[in-house]
Amino acid sequence: MCGLARRLSERLDIDDSRPHCECLRMYASCVLIGPATLRRMYVEELRTTDQIAAHFGCSGTTVLRHLRRFKIPVRPRGPCVAWVRLRKGLSPTLPEWSADVAYVIGLIATDGNLARKRPVITIVSKDTDLLETIRRCLGLITPIKSHPGGSGNHCHHLAWHDRPLYEWLRGIGLTPAKSLTLGPLSVPDEYFADFFRGCIDGDGTILVYTDRYHVAKNARYVYERLYVSIVSASRTFIEWLQTSVFRLTGLSGSMEVRHHEHAHSVWKLRYAKAQSMRLLAWMYYAPSVSCLATVDLSCAIVASCCSTLRCSLRNSLSNIAFTAS
């Protein structure tokens, strides 16, 4: 009877020091769970209704009835995102910035979407590596599904219900249907390189090619070209990116616009070779940073370009010294 009383006291949030004969008589015909115990297990420990039901030896329906009785908000059906994050050592509500979170925010800002009526976040991409990176950074178990793209293109999409993250994204400046209205976001300076790298992986381009256009004039006119660029239909967003990068790195880049007769204008922020090499070294500051798998080649190019840049600077300084002498 003592063991039964202890379990009953846990259900009712009561002290074992006082007898509760009436409750013990009721125990055989009903299951009573105290509000404090239920809130601790369901809200703080993030257990499911089935897990709580198994603990108390009742049905999941009984647990749901007690949740509604005590006015404890019921989570939507499906995997509990916060519980999965806790098991992976991540914050369940993502209240703090990190390099991985900043990278994903950059992807969502450029290539993602926030639903209007429900706290659902969606990202569509042809590259499954990008979606797998998002799953790893946020500790998601949501499956990646096929998505029919425009003009017969085959894409993949990742969509998940996450109210804490959704509200957090709204708080830093993201909004539904943001393509034309996207503006400055509350991104800390210490994580802006990660955020900008996510923007480039979302709607940007790292272009490397050999320019042989003037070879007909002279065989030595062969140049290695390098450009880093990002496009957006929001001029305000592009201007904010340009201003922020200049403030943090001193790189100005150039901005241009393409007007379309039957579509919205598209703004592009582009950095040429010398600035691109410094920009890429700033973005990929460590080998372990989150990025697309296809960017591994670009990282090698970055190292080569940085070496070339150092040689160019050294030669320039030598020429200046020679001229001065």
C-alpha positions in Angstrom: 0.0 0.0 0.0 2.9 2.4 0.7 4.1 2.1 -2.9 0.6 2.8 -4.2 0.4 5.8 -1.9 3.6 7.2 -3.2 2.5 6.9 -6.8 -0.8 8.4 -5.9 0.9 11.3 -4.2 2.8 11.9 -7.4 -0.4 11.9 -9.4 -2.1 14.4 -7.0 0.9 16.5 -6.1 0.3 15.8 -2.4 2.4 14.9 0.6 2.6 11.3 1.8 2.5 12.4 5.4 -1.3 12.7 5.4 -3.8 9.9 4.7 -6.1 10.1 1.6 -8.3 7.2 2.1 -11.0 8.6 -0.2 -8.5 9.0 -3.0 -7.2 5.5 -2.5 -10.7 4.1 -2.7 -11.2 6.1 -6.0 -7.9 4.9 -7.5 -9.3 1.6 -8.7 -12.0 3.3 -10.9 -10.2 6.5 -12.1 -6.8 8.0 -12.8 -5.9 11.3 -11.2 -2.9 13.3 -12.3 -2.0 16.5 -10.5 -1.5 19.7 -12.6 2.1 20.4 -11.4 3.2 16.9 -12.2 1.5 16.9 -15.6 3.0 20.3 -16.5 6.5 19.2 -15.4 6.4 16.0 -17.5 4.6 17.5 -20.6 6.0 21.0 -20.7 9.4 20.9 -19.0 10.5 17.3 -19.8 8.7 17.4 -23.2 7.3 13.9 -22.8 4.6 12.7 -25.2 1.1 11.9 -24.0 1.8 8.2 -24.7 4.9 8.3 -22.6 3.0 10.0 -19.7 0.2 7.5 -20.1 2.6 4.5 -19.9 4.1 6.1 -16.7 0.8 6.3 -14.9 -0.8 3.2 -16.4 -3.6 4.9 -18.3 -4.5 5.8 -21.9 -3.3 8.7 -23.9 -6.9 10.0 -24.1 -6.9 10.3 -20.3 -3.8 12.4 -20.4 -5.2 14.6 -23.1 -8.4 15.1 -21.0 -6.3 16.2 -18.0 -4.2 18.6 -20.2 -7.4 20.3 -21.3 -8.8 20.3 -17.8 -5.8 22.1 -16.4 -5.6 24.4 -19.5 -2.1 23.2 -20.5 -1.6 24.0 -24.3 -1.5 20.8 -26.3 1.3 20.4 -28.8 0.5 19.4 -32.4 0.7 15.8 -33.5 4.0 14.5 -34.9 7.6 14.6 -33.8 8.3 17.1 -31.0 11.0 19.4 -32.4 12.0 20.7 -29.0 12.4 17.2 -27.6 14.6 16.2 -30.6 16.8 19.3 -30.1 17.2 18.5 -26.4 18.4 15.0 -27.2 21.0 16.4 -29.6 22.3 18.9 -27.1 20.7 22.0 -28.8 18.5 24.7 -27.3 14.8 23.6 -27.6 13.6 27.1 -28.5 16.7 28.5 -30.2 16.8 31.7 -28.1 20.5 32.4 -28.7 22.5 33.0 -31.8 25.2 30.6 -33.0 27.2 30.2 -36.2 24.9 27.3 -37.5 21.8 29.2 -36.6 23.0 32.4 -38.3 23.8 30.3 -41.4 20.3 28.8 -41.5 18.7 32.3 -41.0 20.6 33.4 -44.1 19.2 30.5 -46.1 15.6 31.1 -44.8 15.9 34.9 -45.5 16.8 34.3 -49.2 15.5 30.8 -50.1 12.8 30.1 -47.4 9.2 30.9 -46.6 7.2 31.5 -43.5 3.5 30.5 -43.7 0.9 33.2 -43.2 -1.6 31.4 -40.9 0.4 28.6 -39.3 3.9 28.5 -37.7 5.4 26.5 -40.6 8.8 27.1 -42.1 9.5 25.8 -45.7 12.6 25.8 -47.8 12.6 24.5 -51.4 15.8 23.6 -53.2 17.3 21.4 -55.9 20.2 20.6 -53.7 19.4 18.0 -51.1 22.8 18.7 -49.4 21.5 22.2 -48.5 18.4 20.7 -46.9 20.4 18.1 -45.0 22.6 20.9 -43.7 19.6 22.7 -42.4 18.3 19.5 -40.7 21.7 19.0 -39.0 22.1 22.7 -37.9 18.6 22.7 -36.3 18.4 19.1 -35.1 15.4 18.3 -37.3 14.0 14.8 -38.1 11.5 16.1 -40.6 11.9 14.2 -43.9 12.9 15.8 -47.1 10.2 15.4 -49.8 10.0 15.7 -53.5 8.5 19.0 -54.8 7.4 19.7 -58.4 9.2 22.8 -59.6 8.3 25.2 -62.4 8.9 24.3 -66.0 9.1 20.6 -65.2 12.1 21.0 -62.8 12.4 18.6 -60.0 13.0 20.0 -56.6 13.0 19.0 -52.9 11.4 20.7 -50.0 11.8 20.7 -46.2 8.8 22.0 -44.2 8.3 21.8 -40.4 6.0 23.1 -37.7 8.0 25.1 -35.2 6.3 27.8 -33.3 9.2 28.9 -31.1 11.5 29.3 -34.1 8.8 30.9 -36.2 8.1 33.6 -33.6 11.8 34.1 -33.1 12.3 34.6 -36.9 9.4 37.1 -36.9 11.1 38.9 -34.0 14.3 39.5 -35.9 12.5 40.9 -38.9 11.4 38.0 -41.2 7.9 38.0 -42.5 5.6 35.9 -44.7 5.7 36.7 -48.4 9.0 38.6 -47.9 10.4 38.6 -51.5 9.5 42.3 -52.1 9.4 43.5 -48.5 12.5 41.9 -47.0 14.5 44.5 -45.1 17.2 44.8 -42.4 17.4 41.9 -39.9 18.6 41.9 -36.3 21.8 39.9 -36.9 24.7 40.3 -34.5 28.0 41.4 -36.0 29.9 38.4 -34.7 27.6 36.1 -36.7 27.2 38.2 -39.8 29.8 36.3 -41.8 27.8 33.1 -41.2 24.5 34.8 -42.0 26.0 36.2 -45.3 27.4 32.8 -46.2 23.8 31.4 -45.8 22.5 34.2 -48.1 25.1 33.4 -50.7 24.2 29.7 -50.6 20.5 30.6 -50.9 20.3 33.2 -53.6 23.9 33.9 -54.4 26.6 32.8 -56.8 30.4 32.1 -56.6 31.5 32.3 -60.2 35.0 31.2 -61.2 36.1 30.9 -64.8 39.0 31.5 -67.2 38.5 34.5 -69.5 40.0 33.9 -73.0 38.0 36.6 -74.7 41.0 38.6 -75.9 43.3 35.6 -76.8 42.9 36.4 -80.5 44.6 39.7 -79.9 47.4 38.3 -77.7 47.9 34.8 -76.4 48.9 36.2 -73.0 45.5 37.8 -72.5 44.1 35.0 -70.3 42.6 35.9 -67.0 41.1 34.0 -64.0 37.8 35.7 -63.1 36.2 35.5 -59.7 32.9 37.0 -58.7 30.7 36.7 -55.7 27.1 38.0 -56.1 23.7 37.8 -54.5 20.3 38.8 -56.0 17.0 39.9 -54.5 13.8 41.5 -55.5 14.1 43.8 -52.4 16.3 46.8 -52.9 16.2 47.5 -49.2 17.6 44.1 -48.3 20.5 44.4 -50.9 21.4 47.8 -49.7 21.4 46.7 -46.1 23.7 43.7 -47.0 26.1 46.1 -48.9 26.2 48.5 -46.0 26.7 45.9 -43.4 29.5 44.1 -45.3 31.3 47.4 -45.9 31.0 48.3 -42.2 32.5 45.0 -41.1 35.1 44.3 -43.9 35.6 47.6 -45.8 34.5 45.9 -49.0 32.0 48.0 -51.0 31.0 45.9 -54.0 28.8 47.2 -56.7 25.0 47.2 -57.0 23.0 46.9 -60.2 19.4 46.4 -61.2 17.7 44.5 -64.0 14.3 45.7 -65.0 11.8 43.3 -66.5 8.7 44.3 -68.5 6.3 41.7 -67.0 8.1 41.0 -63.7 9.6 42.8 -60.7 13.0 44.3 -60.9 15.9 42.3 -59.6 18.8 43.8 -57.6 22.3 42.4 -57.6 25.2 43.0 -55.2 28.4 41.9 -56.8 32.1 41.7 -55.7 34.9 41.5 -58.3 38.1 39.4 -58.0 40.2 41.3 -55.5 37.2 42.0 -53.2 35.8 38.5 -53.7 39.0 36.9 -52.4 38.9 38.9 -49.2 35.1 38.4 -48.9 35.4 34.6 -49.3 38.2 34.4 -46.8 36.0 36.3 -44.4 33.0 34.1 -45.0 34.8 30.7 -44.9 36.9 31.6 -41.8 37.3 27.9 -40.8 37.2 24.5 -42.5 34.3 23.4 -40.3 31.8 26.1 -41.1 28.4 25.1 -42.4 28.1 25.3 -46.1 27.0 23.4 -49.2 29.0 20.3 -50.0 29.6 21.8 -53.5 31.4 24.8 -51.9 34.2 22.5 -50.7 35.8 23.2 -54.2 35.2 26.9 -53.7 37.0 26.7 -50.3 40.1 25.3 -52.1 39.8 28.1 -54.6 39.5 30.6 -51.7 42.9 29.4 -50.3 44.5 29.6 -53.8 43.0 33.1 -54.4 44.1 34.3 -51.0 47.6 33.1 -51.8 47.4 34.9 -55.1 46.2 38.0 -53.4 49.1 38.0 -51.0 51.5 37.6 -53.9 49.9 40.5 -55.7 50.0 42.7 -52.6 53.7 41.8 -52.1 54.5 42.7 -55.7 52.6 45.9 -55.5 54.5 46.9 -52.3 57.8 46.0 -54.0 57.0 48.2 -57.0 56.0 51.1 -54.7 59.3 50.7 -52.8 61.3 50.6 -56.0 59.6 53.7 -57.4 60.1 55.6 -54.2 63.8 54.7 -54.2 
